[in-house]
Amino acid sequence: MTLQWTAVAFFLYAEIAVNVILCIPFISPQRWRLVFSWRIWNWLSPYWNKCFFTMIMVLIVLFLDAVRDVQKYSGPEPMHDAKVNPNVYDHVHMKLFRAQRNLYISGFSLFLWLIMRRVVTLLNQVAVTSENSAGLQAEMDIAIKAAKQHQDDNLMLRHALLDEERSKSAKNQLVKLEVEKLVEQVKASEEAVRKSHAEVEAMKRQAKGLAQEYDRLLMEHHQLQNLQSAADKKDQ
């Protein structure tokens, strides 16, 4: 294996290891987001896109080179030479095997390189979504508590209004009873006043009769006195 394909093979093994580590289930996306927020990644972030696309281009070139070698050694001309010479047959098959091996190595390296970037992006998105959902859940809990508090306040206010209405109805009932008592008292007072007026009228009539009787008796007294004085004059 040449140096370049050895490097690609080691790169493939590193990709497999990194993808396996990223897919470990007990490491949460929030922890990966903390890891991705280290200063070293912030320092490397300006170069990350350039490195990513450079590796893609290199892997694509190696993949196309491997495809060319596979087509080269699987074509009719090398196979015709291999049938003629047995030593050439083994050499052609060895070259074809190496070309196919390089094709698989470069293809899987390119595929895992894209997968690794996508996994990192999804982990960040899941972490951000979890944080946002946690924030929304906290806001929802606060809103639920506020709604429950408002509901309790409304119930308390409703009970207070009912109690106030009951107290008002009780007060109104007491006032109504008091008014009825006062009306009865007023009626009784009016009846007493009416009776008093009747008694006063009767007393007035009685006093008038007494005054007339007194006047009559006084006139009779005057008449008697006049008669007595006249009789005294005759006797003299």
Wavefront OBJ file of the C-alpha trace (Angstrom):
o trace
v 0.000 0.000 0.000
v 1.401 3.357 -1.009
v 1.714 6.289 1.398
v -1.359 8.102 0.174
v -3.606 5.061 0.527
v -2.117 4.291 3.928
v -3.053 7.833 4.999
v -6.559 7.379 3.585
v -6.913 4.052 5.455
v -5.839 5.650 8.743
v -8.215 8.525 8.011
v -11.013 5.975 7.482
v -10.214 4.255 10.794
v -10.221 7.637 12.548
v -13.583 8.463 10.991
v -15.035 5.152 12.134
v -13.756 5.761 15.676
v -15.089 9.319 15.782
v -18.503 8.286 14.427
v -18.725 5.444 16.936
v -17.875 7.865 19.764
v -20.423 10.384 18.505
v -23.075 7.654 18.427
v -22.499 6.542 22.033
v -26.001 6.680 23.547
v -25.143 7.706 27.139
v -23.391 10.912 26.017
v -26.140 13.489 25.631
v -26.192 16.126 22.871
v -25.839 18.816 25.544
v -22.472 17.361 26.550
v -21.362 17.252 22.926
v -22.435 20.867 22.554
v -20.279 21.760 25.546
v -17.389 19.927 23.896
v -18.000 21.684 20.581
v -18.009 25.050 22.368
v -14.419 24.721 23.561
v -12.064 27.516 22.594
v -9.978 25.286 20.350
v -12.994 24.650 18.125
v -13.765 28.369 18.047
v -10.176 28.943 16.986
v -10.411 26.262 14.286
v -13.881 27.260 13.069
v -12.607 29.731 10.400
v -10.529 26.920 8.870
v -13.110 24.163 9.315
v -15.076 24.750 6.100
v -11.885 25.031 4.047
v -10.534 21.818 5.565
v -13.863 20.050 5.048
v -14.167 20.914 1.372
v -10.445 20.252 0.803
v -10.806 16.738 2.216
v -13.894 16.201 0.071
v -11.985 17.209 -3.044
v -9.004 15.002 -2.108
v -11.249 12.011 -1.384
v -13.202 12.550 -4.606
v -9.961 12.663 -6.606
v -8.724 9.470 -4.915
v -12.101 7.821 -5.441
v -12.083 8.675 -9.141
v -8.488 7.460 -9.404
v -9.522 4.170 -7.789
v -12.481 3.905 -10.170
v -10.111 4.477 -13.117
v -7.763 1.748 -11.861
v -10.635 -0.689 -11.387
v -11.860 -0.033 -14.918
v -8.288 -0.254 -16.171
v -7.533 -3.656 -14.652
v -10.978 -5.127 -15.232
v -11.011 -4.247 -18.939
v -10.638 -6.787 -21.766
v -7.032 -5.978 -22.678
v -5.401 -6.780 -19.291
v -7.515 -9.928 -19.021
v -6.417 -11.028 -22.503
v -2.764 -10.556 -21.521
v -3.408 -12.402 -18.253
v -4.783 -15.402 -20.120
v -1.736 -15.522 -22.309
v 0.812 -15.254 -19.488
v -0.017 -16.815 -16.066
v 2.411 -14.497 -14.238
v 0.675 -11.485 -15.762
v -2.668 -12.998 -14.653
v -1.637 -12.944 -10.989
v -0.228 -9.452 -11.342
v -3.411 -8.132 -12.980
v -5.598 -9.667 -10.291
v -3.367 -8.196 -7.594
v -3.628 -4.763 -9.220
v -7.404 -5.185 -9.543
v -7.688 -6.201 -5.904
v -5.667 -3.167 -4.803
v -7.732 -0.888 -7.023
v -10.973 -2.261 -5.581
v -9.571 -1.968 -2.048
v -8.603 1.648 -2.713
v -12.051 2.264 -4.179
v -13.747 0.988 -1.027
v -11.373 2.877 1.268
v -11.807 6.192 -0.537
v -15.560 5.720 -0.983
v -16.194 4.862 2.643
v -13.885 7.670 3.758
v -15.850 10.170 1.677
v -19.159 8.768 2.904
v -18.148 8.780 6.593
v -16.672 12.264 6.249
v -20.066 13.561 5.114
v -21.836 11.472 7.761
v -19.574 12.820 10.524
v -20.321 16.422 9.579
v -24.028 15.672 9.471
v -23.913 13.929 12.871
v -22.115 16.891 14.446
v -24.682 19.282 12.953
v -27.578 17.152 14.179
v -26.085 16.891 17.671
v -25.832 20.679 17.851
v -29.383 21.065 16.565
v -30.701 18.501 19.038
v -28.893 20.258 21.894
v -30.273 23.655 20.854
v -33.748 22.167 20.418
v -33.536 20.533 23.853
v -32.493 23.824 25.432
v -35.290 25.653 23.651
v -37.794 22.989 24.640
v -36.547 23.190 28.231
v -36.992 26.960 28.125
v -40.449 26.568 26.589
v -41.310 23.956 29.195
v -40.193 26.324 31.961
v -42.261 29.132 30.422
v -45.183 26.735 30.066
v -44.856 25.724 33.720
v -44.787 29.392 34.722
v -47.820 30.072 32.526
v -49.638 27.063 34.012
v -48.823 28.247 37.530
v -49.987 31.764 36.658
v -53.192 30.378 35.114
v -53.775 28.218 38.183
v -53.138 31.229 40.421
v -55.573 33.301 38.364
v -58.090 30.482 38.572
v -57.677 30.299 42.343
v -58.010 34.084 42.557
v -61.148 33.924 40.422
v -62.593 31.221 42.666
v -61.761 33.251 45.755
v -63.290 36.345 44.175
v -66.352 34.365 43.169
v -66.725 33.004 46.694
v -66.231 36.516 48.066
v -68.897 37.854 45.704
v -71.246 35.033 46.686
v -70.617 35.737 50.365
v -71.142 39.440 49.736
v -74.349 38.735 47.855
v -75.487 36.455 50.655
v -74.638 39.099 53.245
v -76.391 41.731 51.120
v -79.434 39.489 50.793
v -79.384 38.903 54.545
v -79.023 42.634 55.163
v -81.803 43.321 52.689
v -83.973 40.799 54.466
v -83.227 42.444 57.801
v -83.910 45.878 56.309
v -87.138 44.566 54.816
v -88.200 43.183 58.182
v -87.234 46.456 59.825
v -89.195 48.407 57.237
v -92.196 46.161 57.780
v -91.914 46.757 61.518
v -91.660 50.494 60.933
v -94.666 50.378 58.604
v -96.629 48.531 61.252
v -95.492 51.058 63.829
v -96.481 53.905 61.503
v -99.868 52.298 60.969
v -100.267 51.872 64.718
v -99.214 55.485 65.227
v -101.675 56.640 62.570
v -104.398 54.599 64.255
v -103.470 56.125 67.623
v -103.454 59.609 66.084
v -106.830 58.925 64.493
v -108.198 57.776 67.826
v -106.690 60.825 69.510
v -108.322 63.092 66.921
v -111.636 61.337 67.523
v -111.259 61.762 71.295
v -110.295 65.427 70.812
v -113.369 65.974 68.617
v -115.531 64.258 71.224
v -113.984 66.401 73.954
v -114.542 69.494 71.809
v -118.172 68.575 71.316
v -118.503 67.832 75.010
v -116.825 71.144 75.907
v -119.100 72.975 73.479
v -122.142 71.345 75.075
v -120.876 72.243 78.535
v -120.277 75.827 77.390
v -123.814 76.035 76.003
v -125.200 74.560 79.239
v -123.113 77.007 81.233
v -124.436 79.916 79.165
v -128.007 78.709 79.672
v -127.531 78.348 83.400
v -125.870 81.742 83.536
v -128.829 83.324 81.725
v -131.255 81.561 84.081
v -129.200 82.837 86.998
v -129.389 86.371 85.644
v -133.086 85.997 85.126
v -133.548 84.709 88.662
v -131.540 87.596 90.018
v -133.658 90.067 88.050
v -136.851 88.483 89.326
v -135.581 88.521 92.889
v -134.590 92.203 92.647
v -137.986 93.046 91.186
v -139.718 91.226 94.048
v -137.672 93.101 96.597
v -138.705 96.409 95.078
v -142.401 95.531 95.335
v -142.052 94.592 99.003
v -140.682 97.993 99.826
l 1 2 3 4 5 6 7 8 9 10 11 12 13 14 15 16 17 18 19 20 21 22 23 24 25 26 27 28 29 30 31 32 33 34 35 36 37 38 39 40 41 42 43 44 45 46 47 48 49 50 51 52 53 54 55 56 57 58 59 60 61 62 63 64 65 66 67 68 69 70 71 72 73 74 75 76 77 78 79 80 81 82 83 84 85 86 87 88 89 90 91 92 93 94 95 96 97 98 99 100 101 102 103 104 105 106 107 108 109 110 111 112 113 114 115 116 117 118 119 120 121 122 123 124 125 126 127 128 129 130 131 132 133 134 135 136 137 138 139 140 141 142 143 144 145 146 147 148 149 150 151 152 153 154 155 156 157 158 159 160 161 162 163 164 165 166 167 168 169 170 171 172 173 174 175 176 177 178 179 180 181 182 183 184 185 186 187 188 189 190 191 192 193 194 195 196 197 198 199 200 201 202 203 204 205 206 207 208 209 210 211 212 213 214 215 216 217 218 219 220 221 222 223 224 225 226 227 228 229 230 231 232 233 234 235 236
